[in-house]
Amino acid sequence: MNLTISGHHLDVSPALREYVLTKLDRVTRHFDQVVDINVLLSVEKLKEKERRQKAEVTLHVKGRDIFVEQTHEDMYAAIDQLMDKLDRQVVRHKDRLQDHHHVAPKRLDAGLL
């Protein structure tokens, strides 16, 4: 699994990097077929004293790319909300990959006769 954590108008501190890694651990625990993860943390300056913290993740799994972004006034809160969204999407993708079809009991009985 390749992991890239980068910042835009922001220096990614070791504490911030460690926080992202611990949150990503929850996602990789649910689904282990992750190929590549790109995390982009950025700060957008809107007006004089307003700042918006933005976190984005592009998760490349077998057969699909999952992109999630979240903005908040606090970077740690943005990361928390981002990982919640990403976790829901990964679980939904995993459910779609599983085979939920089963053979009806009538078909089993007919095959035995």
N, C-alpha and C positions, 0 to 999 in steps of 0.2 A: 504494500500500500504506500503510495506516494502522498506526502502531506506537505502543502505549501501554505504558510501563514505570512501574509504581507500587509503592509499598512500604506495608506494613501493620505498624505498630510498628517501623518501620525507615526511616531516611533513605537514599534511593538516591543514593549518591555518584557523581560523574562517572566514577570508575574502575570501579565496579560496572556502571554504565550502558554504558560502552564494552565491558566484558567480555561483557555480554549481546548487544550488537550484533555483536561479532565471532563469537560462537557462532551467532547467528541467520543470519549470512551463509552458513553451510554449508547450512542448511535451504533458504534461498531459492535457492541455487545448484542444488539438485536439482529444485526445483519452482517455477516462476516465476509461477504463477497464484494467488498469495496475495493475498487481499483485505484482511484485517485481522488484526493480531496484538495480543493483550493479554497482558502479562507482569505477574504479581503476585508480589512477593518479600515474605515475612513471617517474623517471628520469634515462635515460640510458647514461652512460659515455662511449663514444666511444674512443676518443683519449685524449691527454693531455688537450686541452682547448675546445674540442667539446662536447656539451651536447645535447641530444635529449629528449624533453619532450613528454611524451606519455599519452594519455587519452583513456580509454576504458569504454564502457558501455554495460552491458548485461541487456536487458529489457525483462521481462517475462510477456507476455500478454496471454489472454485466447487462447490456441491452438497453441502458437508459442513462440519461444525465438528469440529475435532480438539482434545481436551482432554487435557493431560498434567500430572501433578504429581509432585513428588519431594521427599523430606525427607532431611536429613543434618545432622550437627553443624556442618559448615562450609558457608557459603553458596556459595562457588565450586565445591565438590564437588557440591552439590545442582544447580547450574546445569549442570555438565558432564554429570551423569547424566540430567538432564532433556532436554538437547539430543540425547543419544544416543537416548533413547526417541522423541522427537519426529521425529528424522531417520528412524528405522525406520518410524514410522507414515506419514510423508509419502511415503516411497518405496513403501510398500505401497499407499497410496491412488493414487499415480501409475500403478502397475502395473495396478490395477483399471480405471482410466480408459482405458488403451490397448486397442486392439482386437487381441486375440491370435488371432482367427479368420482362417483362410486358406481359400482354395478348394482342394479336393482336385484332384489331377491328372486323375482320371477325369472330373470335371465340366468341366474345361477342354477335354479332348479331345472330349467330347460336344457342347459348344457350337460347336466349329469345323466339325463335319461337317454 
